[in-house]
Structure formats: structure tokens, C-alpha cells
Amino acid sequence: MTACTTYYSGYYDYLHMDFGRPTLLVVTTEGESALITPTMGKDLAESCAVVDRIELWNDGMGNEWREALPDLLDSTARVGIEPDLMPPVVRAYVDSFVDSQRYCNATPIVSEMRMIKSEEELQIARHAGQAGIERWSQ
């Protein structure tokens, strides 16, 4: 389970944790990937998220985003997390049903993967760098 939902799924939840509304991505080594996101993002998620399934939740209804998470992590022997990037409310909930011995820190591999860039991403980075240099040289 990772905090880099956009990086891995292509889906950007514009409200996210700034409004206390988590969007979570669960990726398993075998089986389906799942995006857990507020219902108001349904159309955007369906149009751009590259995942096997989308789990929607509504504020104040049922157990909200917590509803699907236990089933998605239940049969997993190890749970990779990015401990420094998980919102505290999400971490506290996951801690309530995942034994700490099952965690592994996914940050090193995720950080390494983030360094792999397509030619398009490199061009965007170059352009951003040039724009920044131009802006500050004025």
C-alpha cells in the first residue's frame, strides 16, 4: 500500500488528505490492484486510473474508506508501506488489524522506481528547469 497513488495509477485525487479524505492504492503481488477513493471522484477515476478495480466510499456512510481495506490486506503475508508518507489516520487504522511484523518498508524500492523516467517525463523536467532558471534570472 503506497501513498503515491498518482505515480502508480495515473489518478490524482484533488481533495486527498488536505480535506481528510484519503485515496488509497493497494497493489498485490498476485491478484487485483484496487483504488479506494471518494465517490465524488468516480468519473475521473474510471476515466484515468489504471487499476483492476475501484472501491468508492462516501463521507459518513458505513465505515467510509475503511470498509474495503481489511479484505484487501487480509490474505497478504507482507504489507509494504511507505511509513513516512502514510497519513497518520490511515496508518493508525491499518495498525489496528495488521500486525507490525507483517510490515516491510517499501520506500527504498519505490524511490528507486521513481527515478525511472520516460523521454516525455525528462522533457517536462528539462522544461520546468529552464522556466525556473528564466524566472529567477529576471
Buried (B, 14 or more C-beta within 10 A) or exposed (E): BBBBBBEBBBBBBEBBBEEEBBBBBBBBEEEEBBBBBBEBBEEBBEEEBEBEEBBBBEEEEEEBBBBBBBEBBEEBEEBBBBEEBBBEEBBEBBEEEBEEEEBEEBBEEBEEEEEEEEEEEEEEEEEEEEEEEEEEEE
